[in-house]
Amino acid sequence: EAYELVVGKSGVKISCSSSSAVMRALSTLLQLIVPDTSETSQRPLSGIPGFVVGGVHIKDRPRYKWRGLMLDPCRHFLPMEVLRRVVDACAL
């Protein structure tokens, strides 16, 4: 699930080896997108501002080989069907 995300003047480049890593890289990229508030960013016809992403170079990977999940059925009642679906999803 490791990926490398590079944003520069030439565009966005994502390097990874799995589809889950692509999803994590895209999730990170979405968090970096902000509205362009400069006066020159207004589109001439709609007047809607565009969006920008600052230049960045990110190398990310999981710290551990496993992922964890905590369920707290003591505070919030969870039906057995929901618990089974969550455990099945974690097994993927």
Buried (B, 14 or more C-beta within 10 A) or exposed (E): BBBBBBBEEEEBEBEBEEEEBBEBBBEBBEEBEEEBEEEEEEEEEEEEBEEBBEEEEBEBEEEEEEEEEEEEEEEEEEEEEEEEEEEEEEEE
